[in-house]
Amino acid sequence: MGKIQYPPPTPARDDITKQCFTYGEVLEIEFGVSGYFSHDNAEAFEPDPPTGNFVAPPTVDISQYHAVAQDSTVTFSFFDTANGRTYKNEITILKTCPPTSGGS
């Protein structure tokens, strides 16, 4: 299962986090602050994750979104209204993800 957190525990230098999901992998999204969530590909996960405002705290978790069984890409964007920052997750969906250096 893949998990995305907003704000990210360790933000990328350019606020874009690149990730790979395998076909059928389950996605969980955790909102630790209030903000607006959107994405640019409604067909990358089944069902399509909802967009709009999420109010936290307390932390809001949404899950059970499955990566589609075809190569695809999607960019998730989250505008953190408390801090005025935008975080992005660039997700590639592949049958097999390439190995990563350093592990996670």
Gaussian input, Z-matrix of N, CA and C with variables (Angstrom, degrees):
# hf/3-21g

backbone

0 1
 N
 C     1     B1
 C     2     B2     1     A1
 N     3     B3     2     A2     1     D1
 C     4     B4     3     A3     2     D2
 C     5     B5     4     A4     3     D3
 N     6     B6     5     A5     4     D4
 C     7     B7     6     A6     5     D5
 C     8     B8     7     A7     6     D6
 N     9     B9     8     A8     7     D7
 C    10    B10     9     A9     8     D8
 C    11    B11    10    A10     9     D9
 N    12    B12    11    A11    10    D10
 C    13    B13    12    A12    11    D11
 C    14    B14    13    A13    12    D12
 N    15    B15    14    A14    13    D13
 C    16    B16    15    A15    14    D14
 C    17    B17    16    A16    15    D15
 N    18    B18    17    A17    16    D16
 C    19    B19    18    A18    17    D17
 C    20    B20    19    A19    18    D18
 N    21    B21    20    A20    19    D19
 C    22    B22    21    A21    20    D20
 C    23    B23    22    A22    21    D21
 N    24    B24    23    A23    22    D22
 C    25    B25    24    A24    23    D23
 C    26    B26    25    A25    24    D24
 N    27    B27    26    A26    25    D25
 C    28    B28    27    A27    26    D26
 C    29    B29    28    A28    27    D27
 N    30    B30    29    A29    28    D28
 C    31    B31    30    A30    29    D29
 C    32    B32    31    A31    30    D30
 N    33    B33    32    A32    31    D31
 C    34    B34    33    A33    32    D32
 C    35    B35    34    A34    33    D33
 N    36    B36    35    A35    34    D34
 C    37    B37    36    A36    35    D35
 C    38    B38    37    A37    36    D36
 N    39    B39    38    A38    37    D37
 C    40    B40    39    A39    38    D38
 C    41    B41    40    A40    39    D39
 N    42    B42    41    A41    40    D40
 C    43    B43    42    A42    41    D41
 C    44    B44    43    A43    42    D42
 N    45    B45    44    A44    43    D43
 C    46    B46    45    A45    44    D44
 C    47    B47    46    A46    45    D45
 N    48    B48    47    A47    46    D46
 C    49    B49    48    A48    47    D47
 C    50    B50    49    A49    48    D48
 N    51    B51    50    A50    49    D49
 C    52    B52    51    A51    50    D50
 C    53    B53    52    A52    51    D51
 N    54    B54    53    A53    52    D52
 C    55    B55    54    A54    53    D53
 C    56    B56    55    A55    54    D54
 N    57    B57    56    A56    55    D55
 C    58    B58    57    A57    56    D56
 C    59    B59    58    A58    57    D57
 N    60    B60    59    A59    58    D58
 C    61    B61    60    A60    59    D59
 C    62    B62    61    A61    60    D60
 N    63    B63    62    A62    61    D61
 C    64    B64    63    A63    62    D62
 C    65    B65    64    A64    63    D63
 N    66    B66    65    A65    64    D64
 C    67    B67    66    A66    65    D65
 C    68    B68    67    A67    66    D66
 N    69    B69    68    A68    67    D67
 C    70    B70    69    A69    68    D68
 C    71    B71    70    A70    69    D69
 N    72    B72    71    A71    70    D70
 C    73    B73    72    A72    71    D71
 C    74    B74    73    A73    72    D72
 N    75    B75    74    A74    73    D73
 C    76    B76    75    A75    74    D74
 C    77    B77    76    A76    75    D75
 N    78    B78    77    A77    76    D76
 C    79    B79    78    A78    77    D77
 C    80    B80    79    A79    78    D78
 N    81    B81    80    A80    79    D79
 C    82    B82    81    A81    80    D80
 C    83    B83    82    A82    81    D81
 N    84    B84    83    A83    82    D82
 C    85    B85    84    A84    83    D83
 C    86    B86    85    A85    84    D84
 N    87    B87    86    A86    85    D85
 C    88    B88    87    A87    86    D86
 C    89    B89    88    A88    87    D87
 N    90    B90    89    A89    88    D88
 C    91    B91    90    A90    89    D89
 C    92    B92    91    A91    90    D90
 N    93    B93    92    A92    91    D91
 C    94    B94    93    A93    92    D92
 C    95    B95    94    A94    93    D93
 N    96    B96    95    A95    94    D94
 C    97    B97    96    A96    95    D95
 C    98    B98    97    A97    96    D96
 N    99    B99    98    A98    97    D97
 C   100   B100    99    A99    98    D98
 C   101   B101   100   A100    99    D99
 N   102   B102   101   A101   100   D100
 C   103   B103   102   A102   101   D101
 C   104   B104   103   A103   102   D102
 N   105   B105   104   A104   103   D103
 C   106   B106   105   A105   104   D104
 C   107   B107   106   A106   105   D105
 N   108   B108   107   A107   106   D106
 C   109   B109   108   A108   107   D107
 C   110   B110   109   A109   108   D108
 N   111   B111   110   A110   109   D109
 C   112   B112   111   A111   110   D110
 C   113   B113   112   A112   111   D111
 N   114   B114   113   A113   112   D112
 C   115   B115   114   A114   113   D113
 C   116   B116   115   A115   114   D114
 N   117   B117   116   A116   115   D115
 C   118   B118   117   A117   116   D116
 C   119   B119   118   A118   117   D117
 N   120   B120   119   A119   118   D118
 C   121   B121   120   A120   119   D119
 C   122   B122   121   A121   120   D120
 N   123   B123   122   A122   121   D121
 C   124   B124   123   A123   122   D122
 C   125   B125   124   A124   123   D123
 N   126   B126   125   A125   124   D124
 C   127   B127   126   A126   125   D125
 C   128   B128   127   A127   126   D126
 N   129   B129   128   A128   127   D127
 C   130   B130   129   A129   128   D128
 C   131   B131   130   A130   129   D129
 N   132   B132   131   A131   130   D130
 C   133   B133   132   A132   131   D131
 C   134   B134   133   A133   132   D132
 N   135   B135   134   A134   133   D133
 C   136   B136   135   A135   134   D134
 C   137   B137   136   A136   135   D135
 N   138   B138   137   A137   136   D136
 C   139   B139   138   A138   137   D137
 C   140   B140   139   A139   138   D138
 N   141   B141   140   A140   139   D139
 C   142   B142   141   A141   140   D140
 C   143   B143   142   A142   141   D141
 N   144   B144   143   A143   142   D142
 C   145   B145   144   A144   143   D143
 C   146   B146   145   A145   144   D144
 N   147   B147   146   A146   145   D145
 C   148   B148   147   A147   146   D146
 C   149   B149   148   A148   147   D147
 N   150   B150   149   A149   148   D148
 C   151   B151   150   A150   149   D149
 C   152   B152   151   A151   150   D150
 N   153   B153   152   A152   151   D151
 C   154   B154   153   A153   152   D152
 C   155   B155   154   A154   153   D153
 N   156   B156   155   A155   154   D154
 C   157   B157   156   A156   155   D155
 C   158   B158   157   A157   156   D156
 N   159   B159   158   A158   157   D157
 C   160   B160   159   A159   158   D158
 C   161   B161   160   A160   159   D159
 N   162   B162   161   A161   160   D160
 C   163   B163   162   A162   161   D161
 C   164   B164   163   A163   162   D162
 N   165   B165   164   A164   163   D163
 C   166   B166   165   A165   164   D164
 C   167   B167   166   A166   165   D165
 N   168   B168   167   A167   166   D166
 C   169   B169   168   A168   167   D167
 C   170   B170   169   A169   168   D168
 N   171   B171   170   A170   169   D169
 C   172   B172   171   A171   170   D170
 C   173   B173   172   A172   171   D171
 N   174   B174   173   A173   172   D172
 C   175   B175   174   A174   173   D173
 C   176   B176   175   A175   174   D174
 N   177   B177   176   A176   175   D175
 C   178   B178   177   A177   176   D176
 C   179   B179   178   A178   177   D177
 N   180   B180   179   A179   178   D178
 C   181   B181   180   A180   179   D179
 C   182   B182   181   A181   180   D180
 N   183   B183   182   A182   181   D181
 C   184   B184   183   A183   182   D182
 C   185   B185   184   A184   183   D183
 N   186   B186   185   A185   184   D184
 C   187   B187   186   A186   185   D185
 C   188   B188   187   A187   186   D186
 N   189   B189   188   A188   187   D187
 C   190   B190   189   A189   188   D188
 C   191   B191   190   A190   189   D189
 N   192   B192   191   A191   190   D190
 C   193   B193   192   A192   191   D191
 C   194   B194   193   A193   192   D192
 N   195   B195   194   A194   193   D193
 C   196   B196   195   A195   194   D194
 C   197   B197   196   A196   195   D195
 N   198   B198   197   A197   196   D196
 C   199   B199   198   A198   197   D197
 C   200   B200   199   A199   198   D198
 N   201   B201   200   A200   199   D199
 C   202   B202   201   A201   200   D200
 C   203   B203   202   A202   201   D201
 N   204   B204   203   A203   202   D202
 C   205   B205   204   A204   203   D203
 C   206   B206   205   A205   204   D204
 N   207   B207   206   A206   205   D205
 C   208   B208   207   A207   206   D206
 C   209   B209   208   A208   207   D207
 N   210   B210   209   A209   208   D208
 C   211   B211   210   A210   209   D209
 C   212   B212   211   A211   210   D210
 N   213   B213   212   A212   211   D211
 C   214   B214   213   A213   212   D212
 C   215   B215   214   A214   213   D213
 N   216   B216   215   A215   214   D214
 C   217   B217   216   A216   215   D215
 C   218   B218   217   A217   216   D216
 N   219   B219   218   A218   217   D217
 C   220   B220   219   A219   218   D218
 C   221   B221   220   A220   219   D219
 N   222   B222   221   A221   220   D220
 C   223   B223   222   A222   221   D221
 C   224   B224   223   A223   222   D222
 N   225   B225   224   A224   223   D223
 C   226   B226   225   A225   224   D224
 C   227   B227   226   A226   225   D225
 N   228   B228   227   A227   226   D226
 C   229   B229   228   A228   227   D227
 C   230   B230   229   A229   228   D228
 N   231   B231   230   A230   229   D229
 C   232   B232   231   A231   230   D230
 C   233   B233   232   A232   231   D231
 N   234   B234   233   A233   232   D232
 C   235   B235   234   A234   233   D233
 C   236   B236   235   A235   234   D234
 N   237   B237   236   A236   235   D235
 C   238   B238   237   A237   236   D236
 C   239   B239   238   A238   237   D237
 N   240   B240   239   A239   238   D238
 C   241   B241   240   A240   239   D239
 C   242   B242   241   A241   240   D240
 N   243   B243   242   A242   241   D241
 C   244   B244   243   A243   242   D242
 C   245   B245   244   A244   243   D243
 N   246   B246   245   A245   244   D244
 C   247   B247   246   A246   245   D245
 C   248   B248   247   A247   246   D246
 N   249   B249   248   A248   247   D247
 C   250   B250   249   A249   248   D248
 C   251   B251   250   A250   249   D249
 N   252   B252   251   A251   250   D250
 C   253   B253   252   A252   251   D251
 C   254   B254   253   A253   252   D252
 N   255   B255   254   A254   253   D253
 C   256   B256   255   A255   254   D254
 C   257   B257   256   A256   255   D255
 N   258   B258   257   A257   256   D256
 C   259   B259   258   A258   257   D257
 C   260   B260   259   A259   258   D258
 N   261   B261   260   A260   259   D259
 C   262   B262   261   A261   260   D260
 C   263   B263   262   A262   261   D261
 N   264   B264   263   A263   262   D262
 C   265   B265   264   A264   263   D263
 C   266   B266   265   A265   264   D264
 N   267   B267   266   A266   265   D265
 C   268   B268   267   A267   266   D266
 C   269   B269   268   A268   267   D267
 N   270   B270   269   A269   268   D268
 C   271   B271   270   A270   269   D269
 C   272   B272   271   A271   270   D270
 N   273   B273   272   A272   271   D271
 C   274   B274   273   A273   272   D272
 C   275   B275   274   A274   273   D273
 N   276   B276   275   A275   274   D274
 C   277   B277   276   A276   275   D275
 C   278   B278   277   A277   276   D276
 N   279   B279   278   A278   277   D277
 C   280   B280   279   A279   278   D278
 C   281   B281   280   A280   279   D279
 N   282   B282   281   A281   280   D280
 C   283   B283   282   A282   281   D281
 C   284   B284   283   A283   282   D282
 N   285   B285   284   A284   283   D283
 C   286   B286   285   A285   284   D284
 C   287   B287   286   A286   285   D285
 N   288   B288   287   A287   286   D286
 C   289   B289   288   A288   287   D287
 C   290   B290   289   A289   288   D288
 N   291   B291   290   A290   289   D289
 C   292   B292   291   A291   290   D290
 C   293   B293   292   A292   291   D291
 N   294   B294   293   A293   292   D292
 C   295   B295   294   A294   293   D293
 C   296   B296   295   A295   294   D294
 N   297   B297   296   A296   295   D295
 C   298   B298   297   A297   296   D296
 C   299   B299   298   A298   297   D297
 N   300   B300   299   A299   298   D298
 C   301   B301   300   A300   299   D299
 C   302   B302   301   A301   300   D300
 N   303   B303   302   A302   301   D301
 C   304   B304   303   A303   302   D302
 C   305   B305   304   A304   303   D303
 N   306   B306   305   A305   304   D304
 C   307   B307   306   A306   305   D305
 C   308   B308   307   A307   306   D306
 N   309   B309   308   A308   307   D307
 C   310   B310   309   A309   308   D308
 C   311   B311   310   A310   309   D309

   B1=1.4527
   B2=1.5166
   B3=1.3139
   B4=1.4525
   B5=1.5157
   B6=1.3135
   B7=1.4599
   B8=1.5169
   B9=1.3275
   B10=1.4529
   B11=1.5212
   B12=1.3326
   B13=1.4583
   B14=1.5227
   B15=1.3340
   B16=1.4646
   B17=1.5163
   B18=1.3496
   B19=1.4548
   B20=1.5141
   B21=1.3388
   B22=1.4592
   B23=1.5319
   B24=1.3406
   B25=1.4654
   B26=1.5306
   B27=1.3278
   B28=1.4635
   B29=1.5238
   B30=1.3302
   B31=1.4680
   B32=1.5225
   B33=1.3241
   B34=1.4616
   B35=1.5238
   B36=1.3013
   B37=1.4651
   B38=1.5311
   B39=1.3248
   B40=1.4639
   B41=1.5312
   B42=1.3434
   B43=1.4616
   B44=1.5280
   B45=1.3303
   B46=1.4614
   B47=1.5258
   B48=1.3201
   B49=1.4522
   B50=1.5237
   B51=1.3262
   B52=1.4622
   B53=1.5165
   B54=1.3415
   B55=1.4500
   B56=1.5151
   B57=1.3311
   B58=1.4598
   B59=1.5268
   B60=1.3147
   B61=1.4566
   B62=1.5192
   B63=1.3233
   B64=1.4559
   B65=1.5294
   B66=1.3221
   B67=1.4593
   B68=1.5290
   B69=1.3261
   B70=1.4556
   B71=1.5185
   B72=1.3278
   B73=1.4603
   B74=1.5294
   B75=1.3163
   B76=1.4653
   B77=1.5231
   B78=1.3262
   B79=1.4519
   B80=1.5206
   B81=1.3340
   B82=1.4616
   B83=1.5227
   B84=1.3422
   B85=1.4595
   B86=1.5240
   B87=1.3394
   B88=1.4641
   B89=1.5266
   B90=1.3294
   B91=1.4570
   B92=1.5282
   B93=1.3453
   B94=1.4563
   B95=1.5102
   B96=1.3339
   B97=1.4640
   B98=1.5243
   B99=1.3101
   B100=1.4621
   B101=1.5268
   B102=1.3268
   B103=1.4463
   B104=1.5105
   B105=1.3251
   B106=1.4655
   B107=1.5274
   B108=1.3336
   B109=1.4586
   B110=1.5199
   B111=1.3316
   B112=1.4699
   B113=1.5269
   B114=1.3323
   B115=1.4629
   B116=1.5146
   B117=1.3477
   B118=1.4650
   B119=1.5297
   B120=1.3548
   B121=1.4637
   B122=1.5249
   B123=1.3165
   B124=1.4682
   B125=1.5238
   B126=1.3287
   B127=1.4577
   B128=1.5273
   B129=1.3371
   B130=1.4622
   B131=1.5295
   B132=1.3272
   B133=1.4602
   B134=1.5219
   B135=1.3333
   B136=1.4672
   B137=1.5151
   B138=1.3196
   B139=1.4575
   B140=1.5246
   B141=1.3088
   B142=1.4526
   B143=1.5337
   B144=1.3525
   B145=1.4726
   B146=1.5288
   B147=1.3368
   B148=1.4630
   B149=1.5230
   B150=1.3102
   B151=1.4623
   B152=1.5182
   B153=1.3183
   B154=1.4621
   B155=1.5078
   B156=1.3298
   B157=1.4564
   B158=1.5174
   B159=1.3273
   B160=1.4594
   B161=1.5191
   B162=1.3386
   B163=1.4593
   B164=1.5268
   B165=1.3232
   B166=1.4621
   B167=1.5342
   B168=1.2932
   B169=1.4423
   B170=1.5209
   B171=1.3055
   B172=1.4502
   B173=1.5204
   B174=1.3141
   B175=1.4581
   B176=1.5251
   B177=1.3376
   B178=1.4640
   B179=1.5239
   B180=1.3326
   B181=1.4630
   B182=1.5219
   B183=1.3282
   B184=1.4577
   B185=1.5286
   B186=1.3284
   B187=1.4624
   B188=1.5153
   B189=1.3352
   B190=1.4600
   B191=1.5270
   B192=1.3289
   B193=1.4613
   B194=1.5246
   B195=1.3257
   B196=1.4584
   B197=1.5264
   B198=1.3433
   B199=1.4618
   B200=1.5238
   B201=1.3168
   B202=1.4656
   B203=1.5267
   B204=1.3165
   B205=1.4681
   B206=1.5246
   B207=1.3222
   B208=1.4646
   B209=1.5239
   B210=1.3207
   B211=1.4576
   B212=1.5218
   B213=1.3273
   B214=1.4469
   B215=1.5217
   B216=1.3187
   B217=1.4633
   B218=1.5204
   B219=1.3237
   B220=1.4553
   B221=1.5212
   B222=1.3068
   B223=1.4559
   B224=1.5208
   B225=1.3301
   B226=1.4607
   B227=1.5220
   B228=1.3364
   B229=1.4584
   B230=1.5136
   B231=1.3235
   B232=1.4569
   B233=1.5175
   B234=1.3387
   B235=1.4576
   B236=1.5154
   B237=1.3246
   B238=1.4540
   B239=1.5275
   B240=1.3296
   B241=1.4650
   B242=1.5258
   B243=1.3264
   B244=1.4618
   B245=1.5270
   B246=1.3286
   B247=1.4638
   B248=1.5209
   B249=1.3281
   B250=1.4606
   B251=1.5187
   B252=1.3387
   B253=1.4599
   B254=1.5214
   B255=1.3227
   B256=1.4540
   B257=1.5201
   B258=1.3295
   B259=1.4570
   B260=1.5196
   B261=1.3306
   B262=1.4630
   B263=1.5148
   B264=1.3249
   B265=1.4563
   B266=1.5120
   B267=1.3144
   B268=1.4631
   B269=1.5258
   B270=1.3310
   B271=1.4568
   B272=1.5223
   B273=1.3204
   B274=1.4555
   B275=1.5224
   B276=1.3209
   B277=1.4604
   B278=1.5279
   B279=1.3324
   B280=1.4663
   B281=1.5206
   B282=1.3205
   B283=1.4598
   B284=1.5266
   B285=1.3173
   B286=1.4520
   B287=1.5266
   B288=1.3203
   B289=1.4529
   B290=1.5291
   B291=1.3311
   B292=1.4605
   B293=1.5248
   B294=1.3432
   B295=1.4610
   B296=1.5274
   B297=1.3116
   B298=1.4655
   B299=1.5149
   B300=1.3072
   B301=1.4693
   B302=1.5139
   B303=1.3014
   B304=1.4501
   B305=1.5026
   B306=1.3190
   B307=1.4608
   B308=1.5115
   B309=1.3238
   B310=1.4653
   B311=1.4987
   A1=108.37
   A2=115.91
   A3=122.04
   A4=110.52
   A5=115.60
   A6=120.42
   A7=109.02
   A8=114.76
   A9=122.27
   A10=106.80
   A11=116.46
   A12=120.65
   A13=110.16
   A14=115.09
   A15=121.06
   A16=108.38
   A17=118.50
   A18=125.06
   A19=110.51
   A20=117.02
   A21=119.11
   A22=110.93
   A23=117.26
   A24=119.59
   A25=112.32
   A26=117.23
   A27=122.15
   A28=107.46
   A29=116.73
   A30=119.72
   A31=112.31
   A32=114.73
   A33=120.58
   A34=108.07
   A35=116.24
   A36=120.52
   A37=111.27
   A38=116.87
   A39=120.49
   A40=112.09
   A41=116.66
   A42=123.24
   A43=113.42
   A44=118.38
   A45=122.17
   A46=107.82
   A47=116.03
   A48=121.58
   A49=108.15
   A50=116.65
   A51=121.02
   A52=108.66
   A53=115.72
   A54=121.55
   A55=110.15
   A56=115.38
   A57=121.46
   A58=108.20
   A59=116.08
   A60=123.14
   A61=107.60
   A62=116.70
   A63=120.73
   A64=109.40
   A65=115.14
   A66=120.41
   A67=109.79
   A68=116.72
   A69=121.89
   A70=115.25
   A71=118.52
   A72=120.74
   A73=110.14
   A74=115.55
   A75=121.63
   A76=109.84
   A77=115.45
   A78=123.63
   A79=109.78
   A80=116.04
   A81=122.56
   A82=107.06
   A83=116.30
   A84=121.25
   A85=107.57
   A86=115.32
   A87=121.26
   A88=109.09
   A89=115.40
   A90=121.24
   A91=107.88
   A92=116.94
   A93=121.67
   A94=113.09
   A95=116.07
   A96=122.94
   A97=107.55
   A98=115.53
   A99=120.09
   A100=110.64
   A101=115.02
   A102=118.35
   A103=112.01
   A104=114.66
   A105=121.90
   A106=109.22
   A107=116.28
   A108=123.26
   A109=109.95
   A110=116.45
   A111=121.14
   A112=108.53
   A113=115.72
   A114=121.31
   A115=109.04
   A116=115.98
   A117=120.07
   A118=114.65
   A119=117.76
   A120=119.42
   A121=109.09
   A122=116.30
   A123=121.62
   A124=112.91
   A125=118.04
   A126=120.91
   A127=113.51
   A128=118.74
   A129=121.32
   A130=112.45
   A131=117.46
   A132=122.42
   A133=109.52
   A134=115.36
   A135=122.23
   A136=108.88
   A137=120.64
   A138=124.27
   A139=110.57
   A140=115.56
   A141=122.83
   A142=109.05
   A143=119.14
   A144=119.51
   A145=111.07
   A146=116.63
   A147=119.83
   A148=111.82
   A149=115.65
   A150=121.15
   A151=108.21
   A152=116.06
   A153=120.42
   A154=111.71
   A155=114.88
   A156=121.79
   A157=111.49
   A158=115.23
   A159=122.19
   A160=107.05
   A161=115.77
   A162=120.80
   A163=109.51
   A164=115.15
   A165=122.08
   A166=107.01
   A167=123.39
   A168=125.90
   A169=111.78
   A170=120.71
   A171=124.78
   A172=110.84
   A173=114.87
   A174=121.83
   A175=110.24
   A176=115.22
   A177=122.11
   A178=107.81
   A179=116.94
   A180=122.11
   A181=109.42
   A182=116.00
   A183=120.56
   A184=106.36
   A185=116.53
   A186=118.39
   A187=111.36
   A188=113.21
   A189=124.14
   A190=112.48
   A191=114.87
   A192=121.84
   A193=105.49
   A194=117.11
   A195=122.32
   A196=110.46
   A197=116.28
   A198=120.66
   A199=109.28
   A200=116.93
   A201=120.94
   A202=110.43
   A203=116.33
   A204=121.80
   A205=111.32
   A206=114.91
   A207=121.15
   A208=107.74
   A209=116.50
   A210=119.78
   A211=109.10
   A212=115.35
   A213=120.43
   A214=109.80
   A215=116.42
   A216=121.60
   A217=108.75
   A218=115.18
   A219=121.53
   A220=107.63
   A221=116.16
   A222=121.13
   A223=108.27
   A224=115.33
   A225=121.79
   A226=107.35
   A227=116.61
   A228=121.98
   A229=108.73
   A230=115.75
   A231=120.88
   A232=107.98
   A233=116.28
   A234=121.35
   A235=107.80
   A236=116.16
   A237=124.77
   A238=107.83
   A239=116.53
   A240=120.34
   A241=112.63
   A242=118.41
   A243=121.33
   A244=111.68
   A245=116.38
   A246=120.41
   A247=114.18
   A248=117.35
   A249=121.09
   A250=113.97
   A251=117.84
   A252=121.83
   A253=110.53
   A254=115.04
   A255=121.18
   A256=108.60
   A257=115.61
   A258=122.35
   A259=107.83
   A260=115.93
   A261=120.18
   A262=110.01
   A263=114.70
   A264=122.68
   A265=106.85
   A266=116.12
   A267=121.97
   A268=106.39
   A269=116.14
   A270=121.69
   A271=110.15
   A272=115.00
   A273=121.94
   A274=106.86
   A275=116.70
   A276=121.71
   A277=107.29
   A278=115.22
   A279=122.03
   A280=110.01
   A281=116.61
   A282=120.68
   A283=109.40
   A284=117.49
   A285=123.46
   A286=108.35
   A287=117.17
   A288=120.54
   A289=109.66
   A290=116.30
   A291=118.68
   A292=110.18
   A293=117.57
   A294=119.76
   A295=110.14
   A296=115.72
   A297=120.39
   A298=109.14
   A299=115.13
   A300=118.72
   A301=109.03
   A302=116.86
   A303=121.47
   A304=114.57
   A305=118.97
   A306=121.78
   A307=112.51
   A308=115.52
   A309=119.37
   A310=110.84
   D1=137.73
   D2=176.25
   D3=-101.35
   D4=141.01
   D5=-179.28
   D6=-125.84
   D7=136.47
   D8=175.65
   D9=-118.78
   D10=134.30
   D11=-179.38
   D12=-121.45
   D13=136.73
   D14=173.91
   D15=-122.67
   D16=123.29
   D17=-5.07
   D18=-70.58
   D19=155.55
   D20=-179.61
   D21=-65.01
   D22=146.12
   D23=-179.46
   D24=-61.62
   D25=-34.71
   D26=174.62
   D27=-135.62
   D28=93.34
   D29=-176.84
   D30=-59.46
   D31=141.98
   D32=174.32
   D33=-67.45
   D34=154.41
   D35=-177.77
   D36=-55.76
   D37=-40.22
   D38=-178.12
   D39=-100.85
   D40=14.39
   D41=179.73
   D42=63.57
   D43=17.61
   D44=174.11
   D45=-117.80
   D46=121.14
   D47=177.83
   D48=-106.29
   D49=125.23
   D50=179.71
   D51=-97.56
   D52=133.51
   D53=-178.77
   D54=-139.32
   D55=159.11
   D56=175.46
   D57=-125.11
   D58=134.42
   D59=174.51
   D60=-118.48
   D61=144.17
   D62=175.78
   D63=-91.49
   D64=159.85
   D65=178.82
   D66=-49.35
   D67=131.06
   D68=175.92
   D69=80.62
   D70=-7.07
   D71=-178.41
   D72=-63.42
   D73=139.81
   D74=-177.77
   D75=-84.96
   D76=136.58
   D77=178.09
   D78=-106.49
   D79=135.21
   D80=170.92
   D81=-123.76
   D82=135.79
   D83=178.47
   D84=-119.68
   D85=131.08
   D86=-179.89
   D87=-117.85
   D88=124.71
   D89=177.87
   D90=-105.41
   D91=111.91
   D92=179.94
   D93=-95.62
   D94=-12.70
   D95=176.82
   D96=-136.24
   D97=162.17
   D98=178.65
   D99=-74.58
   D100=147.16
   D101=177.89
   D102=174.44
   D103=-175.68
   D104=-177.17
   D105=-111.23
   D106=126.33
   D107=-178.86
   D108=-108.99
   D109=135.84
   D110=175.67
   D111=-148.67
   D112=169.04
   D113=176.56
   D114=-152.21
   D115=167.68
   D116=-173.16
   D117=-113.02
   D118=13.20
   D119=178.38
   D120=-149.31
   D121=101.04
   D122=-177.21
   D123=-72.80
   D124=-6.78
   D125=-176.69
   D126=-109.12
   D127=9.50
   D128=-177.49
   D129=-80.98
   D130=-30.25
   D131=179.82
   D132=-129.30
   D133=148.08
   D134=176.78
   D135=-117.77
   D136=125.93
   D137=-13.08
   D138=-69.00
   D139=171.84
   D140=-179.90
   D141=-68.64
   D142=121.89
   D143=178.30
   D144=-59.21
   D145=141.29
   D146=-178.47
   D147=-70.26
   D148=148.34
   D149=174.69
   D150=-108.39
   D151=163.15
   D152=177.16
   D153=128.62
   D154=-165.83
   D155=-177.89
   D156=-82.36
   D157=135.38
   D158=173.23
   D159=-121.16
   D160=130.55
   D161=-175.76
   D162=-106.95
   D163=122.06
   D164=178.77
   D165=-141.32
   D166=162.51
   D167=-6.02
   D168=-75.58
   D169=166.78
   D170=1.43
   D171=-67.77
   D172=167.15
   D173=-179.53
   D174=-59.09
   D175=138.04
   D176=177.63
   D177=-110.34
   D178=125.94
   D179=176.81
   D180=-114.96
   D181=133.60
   D182=171.50
   D183=-126.37
   D184=141.99
   D185=-176.41
   D186=-154.72
   D187=-172.06
   D188=-178.71
   D189=70.98
   D190=39.31
   D191=172.38
   D192=-105.59
   D193=125.84
   D194=-174.45
   D195=-106.10
   D196=131.81
   D197=176.79
   D198=-62.09
   D199=137.17
   D200=-179.62
   D201=-66.11
   D202=159.94
   D203=-178.22
   D204=-93.35
   D205=53.17
   D206=173.68
   D207=-158.49
   D208=151.51
   D209=179.30
   D210=-59.31
   D211=131.39
   D212=-175.58
   D213=-157.49
   D214=164.08
   D215=172.91
   D216=-136.54
   D217=151.87
   D218=176.87
   D219=-152.41
   D220=144.73
   D221=173.91
   D222=-114.79
   D223=120.77
   D224=173.88
   D225=-92.95
   D226=137.42
   D227=176.89
   D228=-125.16
   D229=137.65
   D230=177.53
   D231=-133.33
   D232=120.28
   D233=176.35
   D234=-96.79
   D235=111.55
   D236=-179.64
   D237=-79.22
   D238=102.82
   D239=-175.77
   D240=-69.55
   D241=-25.19
   D242=179.49
   D243=-70.58
   D244=-35.19
   D245=-175.14
   D246=-114.52
   D247=-3.62
   D248=178.45
   D249=67.09
   D250=29.28
   D251=-179.93
   D252=-116.22
   D253=150.85
   D254=174.80
   D255=-112.49
   D256=130.69
   D257=177.11
   D258=-113.47
   D259=142.67
   D260=179.48
   D261=-129.49
   D262=142.74
   D263=173.39
   D264=-120.36
   D265=117.22
   D266=176.89
   D267=-96.93
   D268=110.63
   D269=-173.71
   D270=-109.57
   D271=129.12
   D272=173.46
   D273=-108.43
   D274=132.99
   D275=177.65
   D276=-108.73
   D277=122.64
   D278=-177.57
   D279=-137.00
   D280=159.49
   D281=176.40
   D282=-61.17
   D283=-43.48
   D284=176.94
   D285=-135.53
   D286=125.76
   D287=178.67
   D288=-79.24
   D289=144.39
   D290=177.10
   D291=-68.28
   D292=152.66
   D293=177.68
   D294=-63.21
   D295=147.54
   D296=178.55
   D297=-107.20
   D298=149.84
   D299=177.87
   D300=-84.71
   D301=136.29
   D302=177.27
   D303=88.95
   D304=-16.87
   D305=179.22
   D306=69.53
   D307=175.97
   D308=179.07
   D309=-131.46

